[in-house]
Amino acid sequence: MSTSFSPSKPAPWRDPIVILICGCLIAAIGFGPRSSLGLFLTPMSREHGWGRDIFALALALQMLLWGAGQPIAGAIADRYGAARVLIAGTLLYTLGLVLMTYSTTPGLLYLSAGVLVGFGLSGSSFTVVIGAFGKLMPPEWRSLSFGMGTAAGSFGQFLFSPLAIALLTGGGWQTALLVFAALVLLMIPLALPLATPTMETRQAGAERQQSLKHALSEAFSHRSYVLLVIGFFTCGFQLFFITVHLPAYLVDRGLTVTVGAWTLAAIGLFNIIGSLGAGWLSDKMPKRYILSGIYFTRSVATLAFILLPPSALSAVIFGAIMGLLWLSTVPPTNGLVAIMFGTRWLTTLAGVAFFSHQVGGFLGVWLGGLLFERTGSYDVVWWLAILLGIISAMVNLPIVEKPVQRLAVAPA
C-alpha cells in the first residue's frame, strides 16, 4: 500500500531523469501564466475603467499570499509529501484564472487574481518542485537540478509571453485566461512522480528527529540565514515590479505592447542560461559571491536602462541581461539552506526565505501602481530597485557557508 522510496530498486517513474523532466514541466507551466499576467493590465483596466493601481494591488496581493502560503505549503510537503501539495495548489491556481474572466469588480479581481492564484502558486510553484528535487535527487545532482528547475520556470515565461500576446490579439483576454487555466491543469499528472516520502517513511536520524518548531528557531537564530532572507527581499521587489509594470512602462515611453511581451520573453529565455549557470557555479565557487554579484549587476543594468533613450533594441537587451540574473538567485539560495540545515525541512525554510521574496514583490508591484497614479511616473520605484540591489549585494557577503553544529556533530 505504501510507496517504496528505496534508492536500490526505484520504479521507472522514480528514475531521477523522469523526476527531473516532470518537475521542470511543472515549473514551466506553473510560472508561465503567472509571469504573463502583466500583459493583462492594460486590456482589463481599459475594459472595466480601472486605474493601474487596481490591477497592481490584485497582483501585489497575489505576491504576498503566494509568499505567506509558501512556508505552510512547504511544511505540509515536508511532512506529507510534495505531490499532494502540488495537486491542491494546481486546483486553486486553475480556479483563480477561471474566476478572473468573470472579475468585473475590484473585489472579484482581488479574490481571483489575488487570493486564489496567490495561494495556488504557493502550492504549485517551482519552490515546491525544488524542495522535492532536494529530497529525491542524488546529492551530486542536487545543485544542477535546482538550476534546471529554476530555468524551466523561465522557459515557461519565454513560451507564455508570446502565447499571451497571440491569445490576447486573437481571442481577447477572457479566452487567454481560460486557455491558461486548461494548461495549468496538466500539472496534476506531472506531480505524481514528485511524491516525496512522508515523515513516517523517512530514515531515522538527526534531520527526522528535528521538529518544525526547532527547525524554525534554529534558522532564525542563525545570522547567515537571516542575511539570506533579507537579501531575497530585493530579488522579489525587482523581479515582480518589472514583470507587472515593464510592458506598461514601455508603452508610456512610446513603444508597443509587443515590445513589452518580447522583452519579457527575452528575460525568460536568457534566464534559462542564467539559472543553469548559477546551478553549475554553485558547486564551483562560494554561493554568497554569486548572490552578491547578481544583485549588484542588476542595479547597474537597471541604471543603464532607465538612463538610455527608449527603443525596442535597448528594451530587449535589458531583458536579456536581466534574464541572465533573473531567477539565478534561486539555486544558490536553496543550496545555502541545504548546506546550513540539511534537507529535512528544506522546502519549509526555503519557503520562509521565499516569503521575504514575495513581500518584496508585493511592495514592488503595489508601489509601482500607487506611485504611478500619484506621480504619473515609475521613476521613484526604478531608483528604489537600484538602491535595494546595492544593499543586498553587501548583505550577502558576510554569509558563512557551512552546516550548523547539529549536522556537523550528527550528520543525517
C-alpha positions as CSV (number, residue, x, y, z in Angstrom):
1,M,0.0,0.0,0.0
2,S,2.8,2.4,0.8
3,T,5.2,3.5,-1.9
4,S,8.8,2.4,-1.6
5,F,11.5,5.0,-1.7
6,S,14.4,2.7,-1.6
7,P,17.2,4.0,-3.8
8,S,18.3,0.5,-4.7
9,K,15.2,-0.5,-6.7
10,P,13.4,2.6,-7.9
11,A,10.3,2.2,-10.0
12,P,10.7,3.5,-13.6
13,W,8.7,6.7,-12.7
14,R,11.1,7.2,-9.8
15,D,14.1,7.5,-12.0
16,P,15.9,10.8,-11.5
17,I,15.5,11.7,-15.2
18,V,11.8,11.2,-15.0
19,I,11.5,13.2,-11.8
20,L,13.6,16.0,-13.3
21,I,11.6,16.2,-16.5
22,C,8.2,16.2,-14.7
23,G,9.4,18.7,-12.2
24,C,10.8,21.0,-14.9
25,L,7.5,20.8,-16.8
26,I,5.5,21.7,-13.7
27,A,7.9,24.7,-13.1
28,A,7.4,25.8,-16.7
29,I,3.6,25.5,-16.8
30,G,3.2,27.0,-13.4
31,F,5.4,30.0,-13.8
32,G,4.4,30.8,-17.4
33,P,0.9,32.1,-17.0
34,R,1.8,34.0,-13.8
35,S,4.7,35.7,-15.5
36,S,2.4,36.9,-18.3
37,L,-0.3,38.5,-16.2
38,G,1.3,41.9,-16.5
39,L,0.2,41.8,-20.2
40,F,-3.5,41.8,-19.0
41,L,-3.1,45.0,-17.0
42,T,-3.9,47.3,-19.9
43,P,-6.9,45.4,-21.5
44,M,-8.6,44.5,-18.3
45,S,-8.1,48.0,-16.8
46,R,-9.4,49.6,-20.0
47,E,-12.5,47.4,-20.3
48,H,-13.5,47.9,-16.6
49,G,-12.4,51.5,-16.3
50,W,-9.9,50.8,-13.6
51,G,-6.7,52.7,-12.8
52,R,-3.5,50.8,-12.8
53,D,-3.5,50.7,-9.1
54,I,-6.4,48.3,-9.0
55,F,-4.8,45.6,-11.1
56,A,-1.4,46.3,-9.4
57,L,-3.0,45.8,-6.0
58,A,-4.5,42.5,-7.1
59,L,-1.2,41.1,-8.3
60,A,0.6,42.6,-5.2
61,L,-1.9,40.7,-3.0
62,Q,-1.1,37.6,-5.1
63,M,2.6,38.1,-4.4
64,L,2.0,38.5,-0.7
65,L,-0.3,35.5,-0.3
66,W,1.9,33.3,-2.5
67,G,4.8,34.1,-0.1
68,A,2.7,33.7,3.0
69,G,1.4,30.4,1.9
70,Q,4.8,29.1,0.8
71,P,6.2,28.1,4.3
72,I,2.8,26.4,5.1
73,A,2.9,24.6,1.8
74,G,6.5,23.7,2.4
75,A,5.8,22.3,5.8
76,I,2.9,20.2,4.5
77,A,5.1,19.0,1.7
78,D,8.0,18.2,4.1
79,R,5.6,16.2,6.3
80,Y,3.1,14.6,4.0
81,G,4.8,14.7,0.6
82,A,5.1,17.1,-2.3
83,A,2.6,15.6,-4.7
84,R,-0.4,16.3,-2.5
85,V,0.6,20.0,-2.2
86,L,1.3,20.3,-6.0
87,I,-2.2,18.9,-6.9
88,A,-4.0,21.1,-4.4
89,G,-2.1,24.2,-5.5
90,T,-2.9,23.4,-9.1
91,L,-6.6,23.3,-8.5
92,L,-6.6,26.6,-6.7
93,Y,-4.5,28.2,-9.4
94,T,-6.9,27.0,-12.1
95,L,-9.9,28.2,-10.2
96,G,-8.3,31.6,-9.8
97,L,-7.6,32.0,-13.5
98,V,-11.1,31.0,-14.5
99,L,-12.7,33.4,-12.0
100,M,-10.5,36.2,-13.4
101,T,-12.6,36.1,-16.6
102,Y,-15.7,37.0,-14.5
103,S,-14.0,39.6,-12.4
104,T,-15.9,42.8,-13.2
105,T,-15.3,44.5,-9.9
106,P,-12.1,45.1,-8.0
107,G,-13.3,42.8,-5.2
108,L,-13.6,39.9,-7.5
109,L,-10.2,40.6,-9.1
110,Y,-8.6,40.7,-5.6
111,L,-10.3,37.3,-4.8
112,S,-9.4,35.6,-8.1
113,A,-6.0,37.0,-9.2
114,G,-5.0,37.8,-5.7
115,V,-6.2,35.2,-3.2
116,L,-6.9,32.1,-5.3
117,V,-4.0,32.4,-7.7
118,G,-1.7,33.5,-4.8
119,F,-2.4,30.5,-2.6
120,G,-2.5,28.3,-5.7
121,L,1.0,29.3,-6.6
122,S,2.3,28.7,-3.1
123,G,1.4,25.0,-3.6
124,S,2.3,24.6,-7.3
125,S,5.3,26.8,-7.9
126,F,8.9,25.8,-8.6
127,T,9.7,26.3,-4.9
128,V,7.9,23.1,-4.0
129,V,9.4,21.4,-7.1
130,I,12.9,22.3,-6.0
131,G,12.2,21.1,-2.4
132,A,11.2,17.8,-3.9
133,F,14.4,17.7,-6.0
134,G,16.4,18.2,-2.8
135,K,14.8,15.1,-1.3
136,L,14.6,12.8,-4.4
137,M,17.7,13.6,-6.4
138,P,21.1,12.1,-5.6
139,P,23.4,14.6,-3.9
140,E,25.6,15.0,-6.9
141,W,22.5,16.1,-9.0
142,R,21.2,18.5,-6.4
143,S,22.6,21.9,-7.3
144,L,22.2,21.3,-11.1
145,S,18.6,20.1,-10.6
146,F,17.9,23.3,-8.6
147,G,19.2,25.3,-11.6
148,M,17.3,23.3,-14.1
149,G,14.0,23.6,-12.2
150,T,14.5,27.3,-12.0
151,A,15.5,27.5,-15.7
152,A,12.3,25.6,-16.6
153,G,10.2,28.3,-14.9
154,S,12.0,30.9,-17.0
155,F,11.4,28.8,-20.1
156,G,7.7,28.9,-19.2
157,Q,7.9,32.7,-19.2
158,F,9.6,32.6,-22.6
159,L,6.8,30.5,-24.0
160,F,3.8,32.1,-22.4
161,S,4.6,35.7,-23.1
162,P,4.2,35.4,-26.9
163,L,1.4,32.9,-26.4
164,A,-0.4,35.5,-24.3
165,I,0.0,38.1,-27.0
166,A,-1.3,35.7,-29.6
167,L,-4.3,34.9,-27.5
168,L,-5.0,38.5,-26.5
169,T,-5.0,39.7,-30.1
170,G,-6.8,36.6,-31.5
171,G,-9.5,35.9,-28.9
172,G,-9.4,38.5,-26.2
173,W,-8.2,38.4,-22.6
174,Q,-11.0,36.2,-21.4
175,T,-10.1,33.5,-23.9
176,A,-6.4,33.8,-23.0
177,L,-7.2,33.2,-19.3
178,L,-9.3,30.2,-20.0
179,V,-6.6,28.6,-22.2
180,F,-4.1,29.3,-19.4
181,A,-6.3,27.6,-16.9
182,A,-6.6,24.5,-19.1
183,L,-2.9,24.3,-19.5
184,V,-2.3,24.6,-15.8
185,L,-4.4,21.5,-15.1
186,L,-1.7,19.5,-16.9
187,M,0.4,19.8,-13.8
188,I,-1.7,17.3,-11.9
189,P,-0.5,14.1,-13.6
190,L,3.0,15.6,-13.8
191,A,3.0,15.9,-10.0
192,L,2.8,12.1,-9.3
193,P,6.5,11.2,-9.9
194,L,7.4,14.0,-7.4
195,A,5.8,12.2,-4.5
196,T,8.3,12.6,-1.7
197,P,8.4,10.3,1.4
198,T,6.2,11.3,4.3
199,M,7.8,11.9,7.7
200,E,6.8,8.4,8.8
201,T,8.7,6.7,6.0
202,R,12.0,8.6,6.4
203,Q,15.0,7.0,7.9
204,A,15.7,7.9,11.5
205,G,18.4,10.5,12.0
206,A,19.2,14.0,13.2
207,E,17.0,15.6,10.5
208,R,14.0,13.4,11.1
209,Q,14.1,13.9,14.8
210,Q,14.1,17.7,14.5
211,S,10.7,19.3,14.9
212,L,9.4,22.1,12.7
213,K,9.4,24.5,15.7
214,H,13.1,23.7,16.4
215,A,14.0,24.0,12.7
216,L,12.4,27.5,12.5
217,S,14.0,28.5,15.8
218,E,17.4,27.3,14.6
219,A,17.1,29.1,11.3
220,F,16.1,32.4,12.7
221,S,18.8,32.4,15.3
222,H,21.4,31.7,12.5
223,R,22.9,35.0,11.3
224,S,23.7,33.8,7.8
225,Y,20.1,32.6,7.2
226,V,18.7,35.9,8.4
227,L,21.0,37.7,6.0
228,L,20.0,35.4,3.2
229,V,16.3,36.1,3.9
230,I,16.9,39.9,3.9
231,G,18.7,39.8,0.6
232,F,16.0,37.7,-1.0
233,F,13.5,40.6,-0.3
234,T,15.3,42.7,-3.0
235,C,15.0,39.9,-5.6
236,G,11.2,39.8,-5.3
237,F,11.0,43.6,-5.4
238,Q,12.9,43.9,-8.6
239,L,11.5,40.9,-10.4
240,F,7.8,41.4,-9.9
241,F,7.9,45.2,-10.4
242,I,9.5,44.5,-13.8
243,T,7.2,41.6,-14.6
244,V,4.0,43.6,-13.9
245,H,4.9,47.1,-14.9
246,L,7.5,46.9,-17.6
247,P,5.1,46.4,-20.5
248,A,3.1,49.5,-19.5
249,Y,6.3,51.4,-18.8
250,L,7.5,50.7,-22.4
251,V,4.1,51.8,-23.8
252,D,4.4,55.0,-21.8
253,R,7.7,55.6,-23.5
254,G,6.3,55.3,-27.0
255,L,6.9,51.6,-27.6
256,T,4.3,48.9,-28.4
257,V,2.9,46.2,-26.1
258,T,4.5,43.7,-28.4
259,V,7.9,45.0,-27.4
260,G,7.0,44.5,-23.8
261,A,6.0,40.9,-24.5
262,W,9.2,40.1,-26.3
263,T,11.2,41.8,-23.5
264,L,9.5,39.5,-21.0
265,A,10.2,36.6,-23.4
266,A,13.9,37.6,-23.5
267,I,14.0,37.6,-19.7
268,G,12.6,34.1,-19.7
269,L,14.9,32.8,-22.5
270,F,18.1,34.2,-21.0
271,N,17.2,33.1,-17.5
272,I,17.4,29.6,-18.7
273,I,21.1,30.3,-19.3
274,G,21.4,32.2,-16.0
275,S,19.7,29.7,-13.9
276,L,21.7,26.7,-15.3
277,G,24.9,28.7,-14.9
278,A,24.1,29.6,-11.3
279,G,23.3,26.0,-10.5
280,W,26.6,24.9,-12.1
281,L,28.6,27.7,-10.4
282,S,27.1,26.9,-7.1
283,D,29.2,23.8,-7.0
284,K,32.3,25.6,-8.1
285,M,32.5,28.8,-6.0
286,P,31.1,30.4,-2.8
287,K,27.3,30.9,-3.2
288,R,27.4,34.2,-1.4
289,Y,29.6,35.7,-4.0
290,I,27.2,34.5,-6.7
291,L,24.3,36.2,-5.0
292,S,26.2,39.4,-4.3
293,G,27.3,39.7,-7.9
294,I,23.8,39.1,-9.2
295,Y,22.2,41.9,-7.1
296,F,25.0,44.4,-7.9
297,T,24.8,43.7,-11.7
298,R,21.1,44.0,-11.7
299,S,21.4,47.5,-10.3
300,V,24.0,48.5,-12.9
301,A,21.8,47.1,-15.7
302,T,18.7,48.9,-14.4
303,L,20.5,52.2,-14.1
304,A,21.7,52.0,-17.7
305,F,18.2,51.0,-18.9
306,I,16.4,54.0,-17.4
307,L,19.0,56.5,-18.5
308,L,19.3,55.4,-22.1
309,P,16.8,56.6,-24.7
310,P,13.9,54.2,-25.1
311,S,14.0,51.8,-28.1
312,A,12.9,48.2,-28.9
313,L,16.6,47.2,-29.0
314,S,17.5,48.6,-25.6
315,A,14.4,47.0,-24.1
316,V,15.2,43.6,-25.4
317,I,18.9,43.9,-24.4
318,F,17.8,44.9,-20.9
319,G,15.5,41.9,-20.9
320,A,18.4,39.6,-21.9
321,I,20.7,41.0,-19.3
322,M,18.1,40.8,-16.6
323,G,17.2,37.3,-17.7
324,L,20.7,36.1,-17.0
325,L,20.3,37.5,-13.5
326,W,16.6,36.8,-13.0
327,L,16.0,33.6,-11.0
328,S,19.6,32.8,-10.9
329,T,19.4,33.7,-7.2
330,V,17.3,30.6,-6.5
331,P,19.9,27.8,-6.9
332,P,22.5,29.4,-4.6
333,T,19.8,30.5,-2.1
334,N,18.3,26.9,-1.9
335,G,21.8,25.5,-1.9
336,L,22.8,27.6,1.1
337,V,19.7,26.5,3.0
338,A,20.5,22.8,2.3
339,I,24.1,23.3,3.3
340,M,23.3,25.1,6.6
341,F,20.3,23.0,7.8
342,G,20.1,19.8,5.6
343,T,17.1,18.7,3.5
344,R,14.6,17.6,6.2
345,W,12.9,21.0,6.3
346,L,14.4,22.3,3.1
347,T,11.0,23.2,1.5
348,T,9.8,24.9,4.6
349,L,13.0,27.0,5.2
350,A,13.3,27.9,1.6
351,G,9.6,28.8,1.7
352,V,10.3,31.2,4.6
353,A,13.0,32.9,2.5
354,F,10.6,33.0,-0.4
355,F,8.1,34.8,1.8
356,S,10.6,37.6,2.2
357,H,11.0,37.5,-1.6
358,Q,7.2,37.8,-2.0
359,V,6.9,40.7,0.5
360,G,9.4,42.5,-1.7
361,G,7.3,41.5,-4.7
362,F,4.2,42.8,-3.1
363,L,5.8,46.2,-2.4
364,G,7.4,46.4,-5.9
365,V,4.1,45.7,-7.7
366,W,1.9,47.8,-5.3
367,L,4.2,50.8,-5.1
368,G,4.6,50.7,-8.9
369,G,0.9,51.1,-9.4
370,L,0.4,53.5,-6.5
371,L,3.2,55.9,-7.3
372,F,2.4,55.9,-11.0
373,E,-1.2,57.0,-10.2
374,R,0.2,59.7,-7.8
375,T,3.1,60.9,-9.9
376,G,2.5,59.7,-13.4
377,S,5.8,58.0,-13.5
378,Y,7.7,54.9,-12.4
379,D,10.9,56.8,-11.7
380,V,10.8,56.5,-7.9
381,V,10.4,52.7,-8.0
382,W,13.2,52.3,-10.5
383,W,15.6,54.2,-8.3
384,L,14.5,52.3,-5.2
385,A,15.1,49.0,-7.1
386,I,18.7,50.1,-7.8
387,L,19.3,51.1,-4.2
388,L,18.0,47.8,-2.8
389,G,20.2,45.9,-5.2
390,I,23.3,47.6,-3.9
391,I,22.2,47.0,-0.3
392,S,21.6,43.3,-1.0
393,A,24.9,42.9,-2.7
394,M,26.6,43.9,0.6
395,V,24.2,42.0,2.8
396,N,25.1,38.6,1.2
397,L,28.8,38.9,1.6
398,P,29.1,38.0,5.3
399,I,27.1,34.7,4.9
400,V,29.0,31.7,6.3
401,E,28.6,28.6,4.1
402,K,28.8,25.6,6.5
403,P,26.4,23.3,8.3
404,V,25.0,24.1,11.7
405,Q,26.6,22.4,14.6
406,R,23.7,19.9,14.9
407,L,24.6,18.4,11.4
408,A,28.3,18.6,12.0
409,V,28.1,16.5,15.1
410,A,25.3,14.1,14.0
411,P,25.0,14.1,10.2
412,A,21.9,12.6,8.7
